[in-house]
Amino acid sequence: MSDSNSTATSSSASPIWLYSYIKLRFFNRIRRFLRSKNARKRPTPSDHFDTSSSRPAKVIGNNNEATMAGQVLEKQSGDDHEDDVLGLQRAVKKLHFGVCWEERELAAMEVGTLAKEDVKVRKLVGGLGVIPVLVSMAASEVVARRRAAVSALIELANGTYTNKALMAEAGIFSKLPKDINILDEPTRHQFAELLFLLSSLANTQFPLSSLETLPFLVGIIESGTSSIETKETCLGALYNLSTILDNAGNLVSNGVVEALLNLSSIKELSEKALATLGNLVVTLMGKKAMENSAAVPESLIEILTWEDKPKCQELSSYILMILAHQSSDQRVKMANSGIVPILLEVALLGSSLAQKRALKLLQWFKDERQAKMGPHSGPQTARFAIGSPLGSPVNPREAQQGKKMMKNLVKQSLYKNMEMITRRASASGDSSKLKSLIISTSSKSLPY
């Protein structure tokens, strides 16, 4: 009986001892943080008042006032730091040992407020075991509790690699809602902002899996009820993930390419969508997904006509270059979609980078046309006139006339393209600039 009583007594005392140990460690951390705050360099009167030599009499006369003012400011600063630390102490204690969820929600909001004001508080809170508690609260079905936790996590993740890694280790990605339709727009935006901050881990040595985040991000950008700001934040997260080539397979298999192509037609979102597509098109799976898309190349060619979006023109022309490179089928699709007149316009009116890429594409189309016409163009040897019984050679005069006819056809085609460009430029009120460019540009300088 005595052995059983001692066993029961020790088992009941064990949780009390563990609870006391946790509280002791917590208060020791707070005490060290408070001491580090008080040990900061005290401000001198010269930090707050002008001590320039141009007004020495006034400085000397007000020396006592400056000293007193400095002491008052120092005292106020110390009081503010003590208040912050005491508030943090109370908030962390309630978050760990709160008797009800309402108390923990208020504590999470207070932690987020304090973390927003001081980066040192963010680092300190990360080491007090707060992040796992907030991550578990983020998975709650109670809207207020979930929003308070996610808001605090956003502030803790801002600018601190350690806290981001702690959130990933605590399983924040597995806590994401499976159905975004249950989330209201403010909560969607909060989750999108948190994932954007955590996606920067993709550029570090920390192993960040994209499998758990992609369905949530794709669901938001494909949703018709998500705001432009929320979609733009999700695009930032997808861009960070696309910078790692190993993520290309997961991105393509989750339908990211089609979603990005749809968003690229929206001017407010086009630049970030095209930048992410530019990272994917250099991979084998990404390029194949774009080649098989029904929106390519028409949607990309349409973006080339956006004169008010030069960056979008540059990104679109880059993607078209990658798709057209060493792919005759893609060049045929582009030519059939009317890309050549658009490229001529970009080559004349686009930005410097867009002009270079447009000229490169035009050169490829020109080379391909010459390759197809190879057996029927250029100087021909041993060429005989049709219907000549003796096989007499072609009359040089007739050959010269044929060359002139070809040149006239090329000029007519060029002038027709120029007229089309002029009409478009006139509609946008920039015809004077275009005419000066056309006059100063000879037909020989055009690559196509």
Secondary structure, DSSP 8 states (H G I E B T S, - for coil): -HHHHHHHHHHHHHHHHHHHHHHHHHHHHHHHHHHHHHTS----HHHHS---TTSHHHHHHTHHHHHHHHHHHHHHHHHHHHHHHHHHHHHHHHHHH-SSHHHHHHHHHHHHHHHHH-HHHHHHHHTTTHHHHHHHHHT-S-HHHHHHHHHHHHHHHTT-HHHHHHHHHTTTGGGS-S-GGGS-HHHHHHHHHHHHHHGGGGGSSS---STTTHHHHHHHHH-TTS-HHHHHHHHHHHHHHHTSGGGHHHHHHTTHHHHHHHHTTSHHHHHHHHHHHHHHHTSHHHHHHHHT-TTTTHHHHHHTT-TT-HHHHHHHHHHHHHHHTT-HHHHHHHHHTTHHHHHHHHHHHS-HHHHHHHHHHHHHHHHHHHHHTGGGSS--SS-B-TT-TT--B--HHHHHHHHHHHHHHHHHHHHHHHHHHHHHHHHTT-HHHHHHHHHT--GGG---
